[in-house]
Amino acid sequence: MNDCMEYKGYFGSAEVDVEGNALVGKLLFMRDVITYSAATAKGLQKAFREAVDDYLETCKELGTEPDTPCKGTFNVRIGPELHRQVALIARTKGMGLNEFVREALASAIHPSRQLVEHQHNHRHDVVVHVQHQEELIVSESRETKWSGIYGTH
């Protein structure tokens, strides 16, 4: 059962009002409250599209910007302890909190896309030749590290 419709970037619900013996819906993910109803599923789809068109026309006539759904920002209340843990993990991965949360949400929606920490360790031998009467070879070894985080698809 599909209980969500989309038209011109707006989303609308589809529900049954048993008491009123009708199908009802409202525009979703926005502050303005816009509702519609009909007796049939086809009628509800038409009423939804008309509600969007009427809303946009009314905003135009009033000279106001229409509210748009899903603007790209939202507040999430997760509690101080989880906030601390997420902030620390993001920092250890060299990411900002927004970037870390964005990637975590993307990997929840697309499980095949996950954050992968990839680390290379290389050992380099450095040989220094010092010439003083007799040739003397001094060797020094040191380890270098590189790590990065990237998403997989």
N, C-alpha and C positions, 0 to 999 in steps of 0.2 A: 504494500500500500504506500503510495506516494502522498505525503501530507504537506508538501512544500512546493510552491510554484515560483517561477522566476520570470520577470518581465522588465526590460529596460534597467537592469541592475538592481531591481527591488525584489525582495522575497516575500511571499505571502503564505500564511498557514491555511490549512483546510481541516475543519473539524465538524463533528456532528453535534447539533443542538437537539437532543432527544425531546426535551420539553417543548421546544418551539417547532419541532418537526421541520428543521431546516439545516442547511449546510452554512457554516459561518467561517470567517477568517479575518485575519488582520495582517497589516504589513509588519514584517519582523525586523529586528536588529536596528531600531531607530527610536528616537524619543517621541516624535509625533505619533499620535494614536489614530490610525486609519483602519476602519473596519468595513466589511462587506458581507453580504449573505445572498443565498439563492436556494432554490428548491432542488436543483440537479447539479451534478458534478460539472457538466458542460456550462451551466449557468454560473456556477461559482468561479470557473476560470474566466468567463467573460466579465463578471463583477469585479474580480481582482484586477484585470487589465484596465477596466474603466476607473477603478479607484486610484490606480497609479497615475493614469492620464489626468484625472480630475485634480489630484493632489499637485502634480507638476504645473498644471494650468493655474490653479489657485495661487500657488507660490509666485508664479510669474506675474499674475494680476496684482498681488500684494507687494511685489518688489522685494520679496524675501528669498533667501537661498533655501532650496529644499534640503531637508535632512537626507543624508545618504547612509545606507547601511554599511557596516563593516569598514570603517575608515582606516583600519590598520593599527589602532592603538586601543588598549583596554587595560583596566586595572585588575590584578589578580591578588587576592588576599590569601597568603600561604602561611602566615605565622612567622614569628621571629626566628625560630630554630631552623626551619627549612630554608628561610631566606639566607641565613648565615651559611648554611651548608652549600647552597647553590652558588652563592657569591664566592666562596672559597674554591669550589671546584672550577668555576669559570676562570678565576684568577690563575689557578695552577695550569690551566689549559691555554693561558694567554688570550682569553676571550673576555669581552665585556658581558655583563649580565644579560642585556637584551639579546645579544648575538647567541649566547648559550641557550637561552629560553626559546628563541626562534628556531634554532637547530633541533632542540629537544621536541618541540611541537611538530616540526616537519618530519622528524623520524617517527613520531607517534602516528602521523597520518600516512606516511609512506615507510612502512617497516624495512623495506629494502635499502632505504637511505639512512645510514647510521654514521655517527661520528666515529672516526677511526684515528687513534693516535699512532703515528708511525715514527719510529725512532731508528736512527742509524748510529752505530758506534764504529769508528774507524781508529786504527792504531797507525800512527805515522812514525817512521824511524827517520831521525834527522842525524846525518853524519856530518861532523865538522872536522875539517882537516886543518891542523895547525902545524906550520912548518917552522921548526926552530932547531937548527943543527941537524937533528934527525927528524924524520917525519913521524908525527904522533897523530893517531886517529882517536878522536873522542866521539862516542856515540851517545845519543840521548833519545829516549822514546817517550812519547806523550800521547794521550788519548784525546780525541776530539769528538764531540757529540753534536748531533743535529736532530731536532724533533719538530714535527709539525702535525697539525690536526686538519683533517679535511673530510668532506662528506663523500660517501660512496653512493652510487645510483644503481 
